[in-house]
Amino acid sequence: MTNGREAGGEAAFARRLGPGRAHLRILGTTDLHAHLAPYDYFADRPAPHLGLSRAAALIRSLRAQAPNALLFDNGDFLQGNPLADLAAREQARDPGATHPVIAAMNALGYDAATLGNHEFDYGLDTLAAALRQARFPVVLANLARRRGADPTRDEGFVPPYVILERTLRDGAGAAAPIRIGVIGFCPPQTLQWDHGRLAGLVEARGIAQSARALVPLMKAHGADLVVALCHAGIVPIAARPDEEEGAQDLALIEGVDVILAGHQHLTFPGAHPAAPGVDPARGTVHGKPAAMAGFGGAHVAAIDLLLGRGRGGWRVMAHEVRLARTAALPAEAADPAVQAAADAAHARALALIRQPVGRLRAPISTFFAMAADDPSLRLVNRAQSWRVAQALRGTPLARLPLVSAAAPFRCGGRGGPDNYACAPAGAITMRHVAELHPYPNELRALLIDGATLKEWLERAAAAFNRILPGREDQPLLAPDFPSFNFDVVDGVTYRIDLTAPARYDLSGRLIDPGAERIVDLRLGGRPLDPCARLVLATNSYRAGGGGAFPGVRPEAIVFETAETNRDALLAYLRAHPDIAPPRAPGWSFAPAPGASALFPSSPRAVAHLDQPHAAGIAPVGPGPGGFMLYRLRLDPGARE
C-alpha cells in the first residue's frame, strides 16, 4: 500500500476513539473505464493489476476493517474499452438492456458516483439509459441542461449533490446519525470534447464557481461533512475559472472536507509533483485529505477520518490517506458478485475483439510513432481521407486538396510500456482496430487554409523538447505531453526542426510567436501557399476544440457524421481487405548536426527496428517504469 502514514487508520485511530468520536473510512475508485474483468482487451491477454472484480476484493476487505465505510466512484466508468463500446451499442438498440458496468457497481454497493467527461461519449440518451439502472445516486454540479442565474438555479440532468443519511458507530459502540453531502464535478471542457453530441443540450460552469455556490447550500441543508467527487486532477497552481484540472481549488472552499480526484490517471498520495499546499506524501491539498486512485481499478483510495461530535454536528479531527494496490492481491482474488455481473459481457467482448476484418502485408505499431513517420497513423489517415472524399464527392469541396490528421492514442505515457498498438502481418482483428482508435470520436472535416495547417503542425510539435546541435542523448519528448495531441498530417510533407524553440506550450497556448519548427511544408511537392484552401479530415474531439489546436471553430466544420473514426477505419479495411501499410514520404525531423535524442518505448519495440521508418533508431537499455530507452540519431551522417 501507498500510505500517508505507515499505520492504517483503523489502528491509528483506535486509541483516540470513545463516546462521541467515530472512525469513518471513505473508499474511492476513479477512471475505471469499464475495466470489470482483469483483462486487457487491446492486447487480448489477462491483466491482473486491473479490473473492478479484483478491486472489489480489496474494497470488501477495507470495508470489513472499519466500523463505518462509504464507497464512491469518481467518474469515467462507462467508456474506455471494447466491452464499453459493445454495451453502449446494445443499450442504444435496447435501452432496457442490462449495462454490465452498472450491474457490477450495484453488486458492490456504491454509495454515490459522479460523471466523468467520457460518460458523455455515447450521447445523453445512452447515458440516461445506463444511469436509470443505478441503485446509487449519481451527482454532477457543473454541467446542466440549462444554466440559471447562478449555479443553485441550474437545471441539471442529474442532481448536483446528494445528502446521505447514515448511522455511525462511535468508539463506545453507540449509534449516532450523520448527514454526508456528496457533490460531483467534471471538466467544463467536456462540452468541447463532445461538442457534436452535447451542443445545445448541455451547458457548463467552472468547478470552483459551482462549488462556491452549492457547498454553503449543502451545509444549510444539514450536511455534517462534504465529500467532493471531482473528476479533475491536482495541478500545482491555482486553476483558471474554466480549468480542466481544478481539484486543488476545491480544498480552498470552506465546507469541503474530503476530495476524491481523478481524470489524470495518476496516483495521490504517491509520486505526484509537490507544490505549495499540495503534499503528495501525506495526501493533502491545502491541509484537507485528498486521493486519486489511478485508473482501471488498479488502486483503491482509502481516506480514514477521525470524527468528533459536538453541538454543531460531526467534524473532522484527524485524517489519514492511502492507496491500496490491486496488484498486491493473490492472483486468484476476485469478487464473485462483481465477476458474475461482468461474465456475460466479458465473453461477448472477447468474441468481438477476435473478429477478423482484413489482412496486413506488413506489421504496424505505434512503438515509434512519437519519433518517426509511422505507418499505423498513415493507415488511419488514409481511412479518414477515403471516407471524407466519399462524402464530399460531387460537391465544390471535392475539388480542394484533402489532408488528414491523426494522433497515436496508445503510445506509452501514463499507460505504461504495454500501452502501444501493435498488429502483426497477417489477419487484423477488431482489437487491432480498437487499439489504433480506442475512443468513439466521430469523423469530421474542416475547411482551413495553408497558414492554419502550419499552425496546426506547430501546435503538435510542442510534443518535443528543444534539441541543441552537437549534444548527445538529449531527452526527445516534452514531459507530460499527451501523445493524443501529436497530430500527424497525411497529404503533405514537412520537417520538424527541433533546434528551434516550441511555438506553443503543452496546453496549446502561443508562447513564442517568432518560433518556427515546421519547415519545408509542401503540398504535391510544392511549397504550401498560406492562402491555399484545404479540407482537413479529423475527429470530433479535435474539431470541438480538444487539444486547443489553432483554427478550430464551429463555422469551419464542413462535414460531420455520427460515424466514428474507428468505423471509418473498419470500412476502409473491409474495402481493402489485403492491404500494405502506407509508406509514402510524410514528415521527418530536420537534421541537427552532432545531436542525438533519447525516448522511451516498449521493450517489444526492439523486434520492430528492422522496419523502414525505424532507420536511425537503436536500443540503449532499460528505462524507468519498465520502458526501454531508444536513441534517435538526428545527424544524417551518423548511424549506430
Secondary structure, 3 states (H helix, E strand, C coil): CEECCCCCHHHHHHCCCECCEEEEEEEEECCCCCCCCCEECCCCEECCCCCHHHHHHHHHHHHHCCCCEEEEECCCCCCCCHHHHHHHHHHHHCCCCCCHHHHHHHHHCCCEEECCHHHHCCCHHHHHHHHCCCCCCEECCCEECECCCCHHHCECCCCCEEEEEEEEEECCCCEEEEEEEEEEECCCCHHHHCHHHHCCCCEECCHHHHHHHHHHHHHHCCCCEEEEEECCCCCCCCCCCCCCCCHHHHCCCCCCCEEEECCCCCEECCCCCCECCEECCCCEECCEEEEEECCCCCEEEEEEEEEEEECCEEEEEEEEEEEEEHHHCCCCCCCHHHHHHHHHHHHHHHHHHCCEEEEECCCEECCCCCCCCCHHHHHHHHHHHHHHHHHHCCCHHHHCCEEEEECCCCECHHHCCCCECEECCEEEEHHHHHHHCCCCCEEEEEEEEHHHHHHHHHHHHHHECCCCCCCCCEECECCCCCHHHCCEEECCEEEECCCCCCCECCCCCECCCCCCCEEEEEECCEECCCCCEEEEEEEHHHHCCCCCCCCCCHHHEEEEEEEEHHHHHHHHHHHCCEECCCCCCCEEECCCCCCEEEEEECHHHHHHCCCHHHCCEEEEEECHHHCEEEEEECCCCCCC
